[in-house]
Amino acid sequence: MKKLHLREFESPKEFHEAVDVAKAAWRFSDRLLSPASDMIAATHAGGLTAGAFEEGRLLGYVHGIPRTNMGVPCQHSHLLAVLPETQGRGLGILLKQFQRTWCLEHGIQLVTWTYDPFLLKNANLNIKRLRAVAVRILPNFYGPMGGIYHDVPSDRFEVLWRLDDPIVERAAQAKDPERQEEELVTLPIATLGRLPNVTRVRLPFPGGAPEIYRTDAEGTIKARKRFAAIATKLFEAGFEVTGVGELKTGPAYVLDKR
Ligand SMILES: CC(C)(COP(=O)(O)OP(=O)(O)OC[C@H]1O[C@@H](n2cnc3c(N)ncnc32)[C@H](O)[C@@H]1OP(=O)(O)O)[C@@H](O)C(=O)NCCC(=O)NCCS
């Protein structure tokens, strides 16, 4: 069994290897890849770049930059990528837990990042496994991106990862994520209409992403608009995304009123 090492980057060569990992993970054109020089400078300025290495080969990495507009010490986690052929092995979780430990050691209790709310794999990782919470939606945050996103607008959920939150601490120790599906089917569905007077709702989203971005771009763009309108109303009403699950009808988020 090959030994896996998780550690901070030690040479410019590793930052250049990370660009290749990003290219394989997101299939972006070069113009959209974060250059090694930017990551080197951001890390020099107090950020974090750490990787999962197997016999010296970089399999995945996490890159976070110092964030100054949250009123508390904060790191914005800009990049997390694992080589496609090594995905599903738990490296994503290990890299995020490395980031959590590193931040806590550096006096940082808050990490933020953005992710595509229609990607169920990322929703499972961020919301179900890491217990981050989504607090707002950023329509077309990066503009058109191509790659796995094709031509659909780059809507993003912004999440907060409160590192000293007992729920996050428990999840960091937990082997298996808490199951949420049972309750999901009982929750009222949030719609464009009047918000139900409840403190917990569910918000469905289309399954099959990112494949549907290529096979049904028109339908996806319509679904994005509707989803963003409902999500914005819920966030403005004080709801946060605290859970995700799958029903026969497709995946859905759970939102709790703060
Ligand atoms: C997202 C990404 C970093 C995850 O890394 P990974 O090593 O494959 O993830 P892990 O094996 O650690 O899985 C972590 C969790 O993600 C979820 N997950 C992973 N693969 C999944 C899949 N195929 N379907 C559904 N959920 C999945 C699960 O919740 C899993 O936890 P579990 O196995 O305990 O249930 C990786 O898939 C990737 O590089 N994707 C492209 C780049 C990207 O989207 N980055 C943004 C991340 S926000």
The ligand as a MOL file (V3000), in Angstrom:
LIG
                    3D

  0  0  0     0  0            999 V3000
M  V30 BEGIN CTAB
M  V30 COUNTS 48 50 0 0 0
M  V30 BEGIN ATOM
M  V30 1 C -14.7690 17.7500 -5.2290 0
M  V30 2 C -13.5190 16.9280 -5.0510 0
M  V30 3 C -12.3850 17.8020 -4.5660 0
M  V30 4 C -13.8040 15.8100 -4.0020 0
M  V30 5 O -12.6120 15.0870 -3.7780 0
M  V30 6 P -12.6840 13.4920 -3.6000 0
M  V30 7 O -11.3490 13.0540 -3.1470 0
M  V30 8 O -13.2750 12.8560 -4.8040 0
M  V30 9 O -13.7540 13.4020 -2.3850 0
M  V30 10 P -13.7700 12.3230 -1.2210 0
M  V30 11 O -13.4540 10.9760 -1.7660 0
M  V30 12 O -12.9650 12.8400 -0.0840 0
M  V30 13 O -15.3270 12.3540 -0.8690 0
M  V30 14 C -15.7710 13.2960 -0.0060 0
M  V30 15 C -17.2700 13.3290 0.0440 0
M  V30 16 O -17.7280 13.8790 -1.1840 0
M  V30 17 C -18.9220 13.2440 -1.5100 0
M  V30 18 N -18.6810 12.5330 -2.7630 0
M  V30 19 C -17.4750 12.1900 -3.2920 0
M  V30 20 N -17.6590 11.5640 -4.4750 0
M  V30 21 C -19.0220 11.5520 -4.6750 0
M  V30 22 C -19.8580 11.0840 -5.7130 0
M  V30 23 N -19.3400 10.5080 -6.7990 0
M  V30 24 N -21.2030 11.2500 -5.5890 0
M  V30 25 C -21.7470 11.8380 -4.4980 0
M  V30 26 N -21.0090 12.3110 -3.4710 0
M  V30 27 C -19.6670 12.1750 -3.5660 0
M  V30 28 C -19.2830 12.2700 -0.3950 0
M  V30 29 O -20.0400 12.9350 0.5790 0
M  V30 30 C -17.9340 11.9640 0.1300 0
M  V30 31 O -17.9910 11.6100 1.4830 0
M  V30 32 P -18.3110 10.0560 1.8520 0
M  V30 33 O -17.4910 9.2220 0.9140 0
M  V30 34 O -17.9210 9.9530 3.2680 0
M  V30 35 O -19.7840 9.9290 1.6520 0
M  V30 36 C -13.0960 16.2260 -6.3940 0
M  V30 37 O -14.1520 15.4270 -6.8050 0
M  V30 38 C -12.7160 17.2410 -7.4730 0
M  V30 39 O -11.5310 17.5650 -7.6180 0
M  V30 40 N -13.7240 17.7560 -8.2480 0
M  V30 41 C -13.4240 18.7420 -9.3140 0
M  V30 42 C -12.9950 20.0700 -8.7110 0
M  V30 43 C -14.0780 20.6720 -7.8210 0
M  V30 44 O -15.2660 20.6120 -8.1060 0
M  V30 45 N -13.6290 21.3120 -6.7040 0
M  V30 46 C -14.5260 22.1180 -5.8660 0
M  V30 47 C -14.8120 21.4840 -4.5930 0
M  V30 48 S -15.9470 22.4830 -3.6570 0
M  V30 END ATOM
M  V30 BEGIN BOND
M  V30 1 1 1 2
M  V30 2 1 2 3
M  V30 3 1 2 4
M  V30 4 1 2 36
M  V30 5 1 4 5
M  V30 6 1 5 6
M  V30 7 2 6 7
M  V30 8 1 6 8
M  V30 9 1 6 9
M  V30 10 1 9 10
M  V30 11 2 10 11
M  V30 12 1 10 12
M  V30 13 1 10 13
M  V30 14 1 13 14
M  V30 15 1 14 15
M  V30 16 1 15 16
M  V30 17 1 15 30
M  V30 18 1 16 17
M  V30 19 1 17 18
M  V30 20 1 17 28
M  V30 21 1 18 19
M  V30 22 1 18 27
M  V30 23 2 19 20
M  V30 24 1 20 21
M  V30 25 1 21 22
M  V30 26 2 21 27
M  V30 27 1 22 23
M  V30 28 2 22 24
M  V30 29 1 24 25
M  V30 30 2 25 26
M  V30 31 1 26 27
M  V30 32 1 28 29
M  V30 33 1 28 30
M  V30 34 1 30 31
M  V30 35 1 31 32
M  V30 36 2 32 33
M  V30 37 1 32 34
M  V30 38 1 32 35
M  V30 39 1 36 37
M  V30 40 1 36 38
M  V30 41 2 38 39
M  V30 42 1 38 40
M  V30 43 1 40 41
M  V30 44 1 41 42
M  V30 45 1 42 43
M  V30 46 2 43 44
M  V30 47 1 43 45
M  V30 48 1 45 46
M  V30 49 1 46 47
M  V30 50 1 47 48
M  V30 END BOND
M  V30 END CTAB
M  END
